[in-house]
Amino acid sequence: MDVRAIDHLELYVEDAEEAAAHLRDAYGFTVHGRGGRETGLGDCRTVLLRQREIVLLVTSALPGDHPAGEYVARHGDGVAVIGLAVDDADAAFSEAVERGAVPTVPPMVLGGAGDRVTFASVLGFGDVEHRFTSREGARAPFAPGLIEETGPADPAGPTLFESVDHLAVCLPAGELDAAVRHYQEVFGFAQTFEERIVVGHQAMDSKVVQSGSEKVTLTLIEPDITRELGQIDAFVSAHGGAGVQHVAFLTDDITEAVRTVSDRGARFLSTPAAYYDTLTERVGELPVSVAALRELNILADRDSSGAMLQIFSESRHPRRTLFYELIERRGARTFGSNNIKALYEAVERQHALSDSAAPSA
């Protein structure tokens, strides 16, 4: 099976218009279409967003029987579908099912000659589906006959993000190895990296699986429940099972991206000031000054291939689940392992502030 790229991500949310507006206003996505009952899509409201290679669907259920309603009730807002670009969605679906995947939506063909699009879905992890997607033409509509596409309301300005760098997936304890095998045996992914991360009295294990094209990367994480409960346990509990913890957007200028997105209203996790005191000693010379990194709370790391810069947004959701990462790679191929402790500390501070601000019963 040749998985070429992430075709799109679909988020199931409580309010599609509100969630899409945040992604538009803060992160610079543009609205390219909408769907719902009036377009034949069914009991939902969907907004289609784009930014360079990133395509997002943001969907909320209307009264009726749409899976977004049950998903949000069980998990809160989150990534419910990861669309995988393949040459032949029908064949990929059949192959995946033969290899043991659980089918969820059989092949569906939309459009006609020249703009034909095929979708077919199987389960990936938890309740998250993988939607095989094949398109006949490079300019084929996203879902002809179901989503009414329009050009952006405003002329597109400078874009901040290039593509989805990776998705981080939190799994219940004991499911990591089985998940890796599932991606190897069903989807033809390869394991490219693994590590054990210990932060104080907490620990977690992580393995990375990647498509042969290297365009689809999942960082799979499970907690070590023999140690103190930590944030992976908290995510799995709040989310109600396995799910996408964060989506990483790749940028070629993280300082500009952070400044722009912050000015537009997004909030990022803060980093302890002491983190920057010895940063150059830990990771060597960086492409951005330490002063700029300190000002913007950007984290830095290095592996044998180069440097990388990253920052994580605060979660906007009551369950403190889905959030976003901005990442700039200067050759590095890994995921900032040395920054996990700083991230943990930042998330703990966010939780403490949220708890202290919450009204008492």
C-alpha positions, 0 to 999 in steps of 0.5 A: 500500500502506497500512502503518499501524504495526508490528504486532509484532517477532519475535526469533529467539534461542538461548533464548526463555525466557531472552531473554523473561525479560530483557525482562520483568524489566529492560524491563517487558514482560509475558508474554501467551502461549506457543506451541510444538509443543503449540499447533501452532506447530511446532518452536520455543518462542515467548513473546509479550510486550506493553507498550502498543503494543509486541508482541514474539515471542521464538522459539527453535528446537527440534530439527527444521526451524524457521528460527529455528535457521538464523537464529541459527546464521548471525546470532546473536540478532536481529530476524528479522521485522518485522510490518507492520499493514495492512488486508488482508495478502493484498492487501498480499502480492500487491501487494508481490510484483507490485512485486518483493518476494521472497515467503517465506510465502504468506497464512495465515488463522487464527481465525474470524469476529470474530477472524480474523488473516492473516499473509503474508511477504516479504523486507525486507533481508538475511534479515529478513522483513516479515510483513504482518498484518491483524486483523478485530477490535481485540481479536483474539488474536495468532495464534489456534490457534497461540499460547495466550494468557494474561493477565499473571501479575502485575497490570500496573504503570506502563509505561515504553515507548509504542511502537517509535520506529524500527529502525536497520538496518546494511547492507553497503557499496554497498547503501544506495541500493538498499534505499531504492528497495526501500522506496519502490517495494515498500512505498510508504515515503518517504525523509525524511532523509539524512546523512553522518556522519564520526567521526575516520577513519571515515564512514557514510551514512544514509537514513531511510525511513518509512511514510505513516502515519509509524508505521514508521521505518527508519534505514538505514546503510552504511559508507564502506569508502574510510575506516577500518573502523568499527562498522558494518563490524564489525556487518555482519561479526559479524552475517553481513550486513544486520540490525537493529542496535538497536530504539528504544523511545519513552518519555515519561520517559527519566530514570525509564525509565533508572533503573528499567531499570538497577535491574532489571539492564540495562546502558547505554553510558557517556558521556565526562564531557566530553560534558556540559561544553558540552552546554547551549552545543551544544543549548540549554536542555533539559527535564531538568537536565544533572546528571541527564543526566550521572548517567544517561549520557543523550545530548541533541540538538536539531533545528529541531522540538525536543529529544530525549534518548536512551541505548543499552544494551550488547549482551548478545550474544557477537557484540556485535550487537543492542542497544536504545535508549531515546528521549524526543522533545520535538518532535525528529524526527531521530535524534541525529546529533550524538551519534554520536561519543559513541556510537562512543566509548562502544561502543569502550570497551565493546569494549575492556573486553570484549576485556581481560576475555576469557581469553587463548588 
